[in-house]
Amino acid sequence: MIEIKRVTPETAGAFKDVRLRALKDSPTAFCSTHAKESQLPDEEWQQRADRWSKAENDAMFLALNSGAACGIVGSYRLPEKPERAQVISMWVDPAYRRAGVGKLLIDAVVEWNRIRGVRELVLMVTSVNVGAAAFYQRLGFANTGVTEPYPNDPSILEYEMLMEIPLIAP
């Protein structure tokens, strides 16, 4: 059974593992690289996990199957637009794709942000990541028309997608 948990210092090892697998599996989906992050010492991963666990408006979530990480996603509130949060680091292990894990991760981000008064989620998806763009559209994200060059390869475009977080009546 898949369990979604917030990254904490206790899950720093799983966080590191899944992040590095994500960077290796889908290099054009992230702004960082496997080569860069695989060189980070364990202390840095522990510090990152600690920061994510203490942030009031930001969170990183892991999808776990029997304790093993099989997905990751994060979000942080945009300081210039507190009603909006950026979705980052979304990835699901290929063995778990099309099994609902990605939806569980996005649902966790939606609920986390809804509780904090966020009304919009935005994310960037590269033009070469067609499967991810289709996944986001199925969940209710739509292209905003904003594009920018992908930082690691300017020949690739990134598209901004937005989802309004529906209000739930008390």
C-alpha positions as a printed NumPy array, in Angstrom:
array([[  0.   ,   0.   ,   0.   ],
       [  1.329,   3.424,  -0.954],
       [  1.793,   5.886,   1.881],
       [  2.482,   9.609,   1.427],
       [  4.715,  11.188,   4.078],
       [  6.345,  14.556,   4.501],
       [ 10.14 ,  14.543,   4.291],
       [ 11.681,  14.672,   7.769],
       [ 15.189,  14.133,   9.137],
       [ 14.191,  10.492,   9.727],
       [ 13.453,  10.043,   6.008],
       [ 16.587,  11.839,   4.759],
       [ 18.036,   8.609,   3.341],
       [ 14.882,   7.803,   1.383],
       [ 14.717,  11.451,   0.237],
       [ 18.288,  11.279,  -1.094],
       [ 17.675,   7.922,  -2.778],
       [ 14.502,   8.937,  -4.593],
       [ 15.847,  12.351,  -5.594],
       [ 18.967,  10.831,  -7.143],
       [ 16.938,   8.149,  -8.945],
       [ 14.644,  10.881, -10.282],
       [ 17.533,  12.968, -11.59 ],
       [ 19.078,   9.915, -13.27 ],
       [ 15.804,   8.628, -14.777],
       [ 14.411,  11.953, -16.009],
       [ 17.296,  14.399, -16.505],
       [ 15.271,  16.927, -18.523],
       [ 12.546,  17.148, -15.871],
       [ 14.65 ,  18.964, -13.278],
       [ 16.803,  22.071, -13.09 ],
       [ 19.509,  20.247, -11.16 ],
       [ 21.532,  17.261, -12.347],
       [ 22.403,  13.816, -11.047],
       [ 26.11 ,  14.627, -11.482],
       [ 25.783,  17.647,  -9.194],
       [ 23.543,  16.227,  -6.482],
       [ 25.186,  12.796,  -6.297],
       [ 28.309,  14.587,  -5.021],
       [ 26.493,  16.093,  -2.025],
       [ 27.496,  14.656,   1.355],
       [ 24.914,  12.903,   3.528],
       [ 25.031,  15.884,   5.916],
       [ 23.61 ,  18.098,   3.146],
       [ 20.727,  15.675,   2.574],
       [ 20.072,  15.633,   6.31 ],
       [ 20.043,  19.452,   6.377],
       [ 17.698,  19.607,   3.382],
       [ 15.324,  17.126,   5.016],
       [ 15.441,  19.129,   8.241],
       [ 14.639,  22.394,   6.402],
       [ 11.733,  20.782,   4.532],
       [ 10.326,  19.36 ,   7.755],
       [ 10.39 ,  22.717,   9.555],
       [  9.07 ,  24.972,   6.795],
       [  5.678,  26.392,   7.702],
       [  4.362,  26.879,   4.16 ],
       [  6.612,  24.593,   2.135],
       [  6.77 ,  20.796,   2.045],
       [  8.413,  17.88 ,   0.292],
       [  6.514,  14.59 ,   0.191],
       [  7.605,  11.017,  -0.429],
       [  5.49 ,   8.182,  -1.768],
       [  6.503,   5.038,   0.102],
       [  5.724,   1.405,  -0.605],
       [  6.653,  -0.789,   2.383],
       [  9.073,   1.934,   3.468],
       [ 10.827,   2.224,   0.086],
       [ 10.483,   5.561,  -1.708],
       [  8.769,   5.316,  -5.087],
       [  7.899,   8.97 ,  -5.714],
       [  8.525,  12.542,  -4.647],
       [  6.977,  15.983,  -4.963],
       [  7.371,  19.319,  -3.238],
       [  5.858,  22.744,  -3.175],
       [  6.778,  26.155,  -1.871],
       [  4.692,  29.278,  -1.524],
       [  5.735,  32.126,  -3.772],
       [  6.671,  35.114,  -1.57 ],
       [  5.504,  37.637,  -4.174],
       [  2.129,  35.855,  -4.56 ],
       [  1.147,  34.178,  -1.272],
       [ -2.016,  32.759,  -2.856],
       [  0.18 ,  30.704,  -5.236],
       [  2.553,  27.787,  -4.659],
       [  5.105,  26.277,  -7.018],
       [  5.118,  22.489,  -7.487],
       [  8.646,  21.106,  -7.755],
       [ 10.567,  17.842,  -7.988],
       [  7.608,  15.73 ,  -9.12 ],
       [  8.689,  12.205, -10.051],
       [  7.324,   8.675,  -9.823],
       [  9.451,   5.559, -10.217],
       [  8.704,   3.996, -13.636],
       [  7.52 ,   0.766, -11.958],
       [  4.76 ,   2.761, -10.211],
       [  3.597,   4.998, -13.045],
       [ -0.038,   4.762, -14.132],
       [ -0.873,   3.21 , -10.75 ],
       [ -2.178,   6.348,  -9.016],
       [  1.024,   7.277,  -7.173],
       [  1.424,  10.586,  -9.007],
       [ -2.159,  11.549,  -8.209],
       [ -1.627,  10.712,  -4.528],
       [  1.442,  12.961,  -4.478],
       [ -0.344,  15.872,  -6.172],
       [ -3.367,  15.366,  -3.886],
       [ -1.022,  15.733,  -0.888],
       [  0.345,  18.998,  -2.306],
       [ -3.166,  20.293,  -3.029],
       [ -4.371,  19.527,   0.5  ],
       [ -1.221,  20.928,   2.13 ],
       [ -1.662,  24.193,   0.263],
       [ -5.445,  24.397,   0.62 ],
       [ -5.065,  24.344,   4.418],
       [ -2.618,  27.257,   4.129],
       [ -4.942,  29.402,   2.021],
       [ -3.152,  28.847,  -1.288],
       [ -5.554,  29.048,  -4.233],
       [ -3.296,  28.233,  -7.191],
       [ -0.576,  25.72 ,  -7.942],
       [  1.889,  26.353, -10.749],
       [  4.589,  24.171, -12.201],
       [  6.977,  24.094, -15.103],
       [  7.141,  21.137, -17.474],
       [  9.592,  20.755, -20.333],
       [  8.421,  20.488, -23.915],
       [ 10.101,  17.064, -24.184],
       [  8.189,  15.692, -21.198],
       [  4.944,  15.027, -23.06 ],
       [  3.778,  12.275, -20.686],
       [  4.105,  14.539, -17.649],
       [  2.258,  17.391, -19.38 ],
       [ -0.623,  15.035, -20.228],
       [ -0.675,  13.749, -16.632],
       [ -0.897,  17.294, -15.262],
       [ -3.704,  18.145, -17.693],
       [ -5.688,  15.104, -16.532],
       [ -5.385,  16.412, -12.969],
       [ -6.692,  19.851, -13.899],
       [ -3.57 ,  21.851, -14.71 ],
       [ -3.756,  24.053, -17.814],
       [ -1.093,  25.844, -19.836],
       [ -0.841,  29.524, -18.942],
       [  0.983,  30.534, -22.118],
       [  4.152,  31.388, -20.178],
       [  7.27 ,  29.723, -21.56 ],
       [ 10.971,  30.006, -20.86 ],
       [ 14.129,  28.223, -21.959],
       [ 15.031,  25.159, -19.891],
       [ 18.093,  26.176, -17.815],
       [ 20.135,  23.05 , -18.613],
       [ 19.435,  23.138, -22.365],
       [ 18.082,  26.373, -23.902],
       [ 16.946,  24.455, -27.013],
       [ 14.194,  22.944, -24.817],
       [ 11.258,  25.055, -23.656],
       [  9.531,  24.917, -20.305],
       [  5.786,  25.524, -20.148],
       [  4.046,  26.922, -17.107],
       [  0.9  ,  25.086, -16.044],
       [ -1.604,  26.238, -13.414],
       [ -4.307,  24.557, -11.363],
       [ -6.822,  26.374,  -9.231],
       [ -7.273,  24.755,  -5.847],
       [-10.995,  24.291,  -5.301],
       [-12.424,  25.6  ,  -2.063],
       [-14.133,  23.114,   0.178],
       [-17.122,  24.311,   2.164],
       [-16.687,  23.877,   5.948]])
